[in-house]
């Protein structure tokens, strides 16, 4: 049997001759040309433009405008509230998600896979749909208030939840609980049960065994999941805008207000710089915690075989199951069901008028775009986004999957787009692409480019385990038989990772459908997407406008649910989060 050895610049075959290294490592440098060029033009350049506009607004270094913005008490109030609401939301999310993580990680039960799928639905939903769902359930015109007013003859809504800090926290818990359930649950599933069993044998009560054995082992993965939730809460835009209202200002909403309402681009640029520094610090911390988790063997795919799952028995297991089912059905399911129900209710009772009106141009204006056309716009942009994200993600994930420092450095660099807020990205596009020869800000293709950049890190994360799972032995056999590097990729790799490609594409498609932060800044009035149309209709008076917003949100939700069903259906039975 022929044995392969790495030697110098090539692979030596015992028995004679050398085969070129490129046969086994197909041109990683050339594979990265497109992704690196894309990141340079559509990520680094816009953010550099923000940096220049913040620190050199007149062409030379002038810190006075930036210091003036940072010297205002209102700026620090916005920064403080951004961090406070994110910390509060993250704490609530961890507390709500830990029982589900314990259940998913340690136990097996009928319907577990679909429970995971349903708990993951909120994460791919647009934040505007989340806001619309809670509005449909708990808003002044929501189902709960409508039922209470009708049942008790009340003249005003008795429940006032929207427009409060509690509504913001509730929205973030709804949106991010699945991160705790999946990421921490996967780490829990990989824990060696022997230390815990030894502690229990030595007489440690369950609470002490958890605090002194399980929790320290989970700490790195729990820390990464918590930091990821915190990062998303800091960069939250739609939830703050819809559930909190104008009385609450975070960095994201204030950047949007300065740029779009006050037309103060320099001031918005300074706030964006603050946001970039904050997210960069979070990205560095996340990278270090991820490395710590990997060293302990707790990251997905690094912990070896899973311990055998148990059947649900005992008070703790049943309590976790009941609590998780309640969270999924009440916290996550009720707003979505209320969204569907509210879209079917009008002043005259049950009706489909909100849906039929989506196709009608009652303004009789050539410049008016119907909601149905906005849906078609969103589907078209999402399709282009998915194709672009795959074109960028496939070679990037391939290079990262290969051993070496280049792959590790690229993997860490992908945290930067992941941590950059969509609103900051949209503002960077407005500033960077507003003058010739790159006056692209009004081009329709710039929208899917922005969406592809947002989906890019998620696409790579979806594809990376599949690339890593391709056996090197198959590539070696193809290379020995004379296959070119590109033939190896085409004939060996791509068929083996085809399911992961579909999953990554569906994920990018769903992300694009719901993207609102950058879209709110970049979408042209004659080419709105569905989230922009929903936001516009929610801000207009009248029952019909509100009903159309609910109908559009329902349609968007159903399309996103279809995407998550495709993703879960293509995952193997033991797939990790």
ABEGO torsion letter per residue (X at the ends): XBBBBBBEABBBBBGEEBBBAAAABBGAAAAAAAAAAAAAAAAAAAAAAAAAAAABAAGBBBAAAAAAAAABAAAAAAAAAAAAAAAAAAAAAAAAAAAAAAAAAABBBBGAAAAAAAAAAAAABBAAAAAAAAAAAABAABAAAAAAAAAAGBABBABBABGBAAAAAAAAAAAAAAAAAAAAAAAAAABBAAAAAAAAAAGBBAAAAAAAAAAAAAAAAAAAAAAAAAAAAAABAAAAAAAAEAABBBAAAAAAAAAAAAGBAAAAAAAAAAAAAAAAAAAAAAAAAAAAAAAAGABBGAAEBBBBBBBBBEAAAAAAAAAAAAAAAAAAAAAAAAAAAAAABBAAEBBAAAAAAAABBAAGBAABBBAAAAAAAAAAAAAAAAAAAAAAAAAAAAAAABBEAAAAAAAAAAAAAAABBAAAAAAAAAAAAABOAABAAABAAAAAAAAAAAAAAAAAAAAAAAAAABBAAAAAAAAAAGBBAAAAAAAAAAAAAAAAAAAAAAAAAAAAAABAAAAAAABBAABBBAAAAAAAAAABBEAAAAAAAAAAAAAAAAAAAAAAAAAAAABBAABBX
